[in-house]
Amino acid sequence: MRERIAVRVLLFDPDGRILMMKGRLPSAPEAEGAWFTVGGGIEPGESLEQAAAREVWEEAGLRLTELGPVVWRRESVIAMADHDLLHKESYVV
């Protein structure tokens, strides 16, 4: 089984609201889409902190100056067309 290691960043504003993004998979442009937090896959050689900072910059245009602790970890198996994918995510604040 293939693995995908990812980081999700919980970005809160001063009023306690969380930044969410809505998107669709390129393979299903007609789909309704889903809401998700900023983040994505950790690239080879990248630390969790480096990946978090890169993803926040790429997706939200914000420079991450500090990163809080991992507050939740999640694993799920996603059935792909030709294989199963073990998706491992760490959520940080």
N, C-alpha and C positions, 0 to 999 in steps of 0.2 A: 504494500500500500504506500502510495506517495504521501509526503507530508508537506504542508504549507505552514510556516511559522509567521505569525503576524503580530502587530501591535496596534491597538486602538487607543486613541487619546481622548479623554473626557475633558473638553474645554468648556469652562463655565465663565459667564460674565459676572459682573459685580452683583447682579440681581439673582444669581443662582440658576440662570437658564443655561441649558447645555446646547452647544452647536451641533446640529444634525444636518446631514446632507441627504439628498434623494437622488438615486440613480438607477440605471438598468444595466444588465449585462449586454455587451455588444452583440451577443448571439440571440438576444430577445428584445430588440428595440421596440416592439409593439407591446411589451409587458407594462404593467402599471408602475413598476419600480418599487423600491424599498428604501426606507429611511435607515441611515447608519451613521456612526460616529466617524470622525476623521481617523485615518490610519490605513495600513496596508501591509504587504509582505516585507519581511526583513531580508535584505539582500545579502549575498555571501560576503562575509567579512565585516558586516555591520553589527554593532551592538544594538540592543533594544533601544537605548537612549538615542543613538544616532539615527535609527530608523524612525523613531517618533518625531524627532526634530525635522527630518527630511520630509516625512509625510505631511506634517502640519504646514510646512512651507509650500509644498507642491499643491496641496488641496485647499488650504485656507489663506495662503499668502502671509502667514504670521511667523515671526521668528520666535522660536521656543527658547526662553531664557532659563527656565528651570523646569524640572520634571519631578513630579511627586512619585509616590510608591505605586507598585502594582496593587490594585485593589480587587481584582478578580481575574481568574483564568478560566478559559472555556475551551473544550475540545468537542468537535463534532465530525462526523463522517459525512462527506458529501458524495453522492453517486454521480460520477461524471459519465460521459458517453462510453469511454473505453477503460475506465478504472475508477476505483474509489480513492478519495482524497481525505486524509486525516488533517483537519484544519485546527491548528492550535493558536489561540489568541490570548494575549496578555493585555488587560485594560489598565491604563495608567492615568493619573490626574496630574 
